Amino acid sequence: MPQNTADIPYRVDDTKPTRPTADQCCGGGSCCPCVWDEYREALKVWRQQNPEQTDH
């Protein structure tokens, strides 16, 4: 019997996003979204969900 998703506690992933590597970005500025745009958005969400963590 399928489990009701309301019974599953929401779990926040506390793993900090990884910066894109040099070979993941073409450097052309034409990709939409760019891997850097995705990284910055993921980092923003991570910071909101993990305010107690340092992000050095």
N, C-alpha and C positions, 0 to 999 in steps of 0.2 A: 504494500500500500504506500503511495507517495506521501512523503512528509510535507506537512504544511510549512511553507516558507516563513510564515509568521512565527513559528516555533523555533526558528534558527536565529540565534543571537547575531546581531550585526557585528562584524569584526573589522576593525581598522587595520590596514596593513601599515606597520610602522617602519618598513624598509625604505630608507631614503632613496629617491630616484638617482640613477647613475648618469653622470654627464655623458653626452654623446662622444664617441671617439672621433678622431680626425677622419677616418675612412667612412664614417656614417653620414657625413655632411659633404655635399658637393661643392659648397662655397659659392655657388652661382646666384643664390638669392631668389631663385625662381620656384622652388618647391613650396607647395602650400598644402598642408602645413610643413614647415621645416622641422627637422628633428630637434632643433633648438627651441622652437615654439612649443613643441610637445613636452620637452624637458622642463622648460620654465613653468608651464601650466601644472605639470605633475609635481614640481618642487613647491609651487604655491599651495597646492592642496595638501601636500605632506606637511608643510609648515603650519597650516591651519589645524591639521589633525594631530600634530605632535609639537605643541608649543614649548614643551619642557625640554625637547631635544636641541642640542646645539647643531648647527649645520656648517661645520668647518670642513 
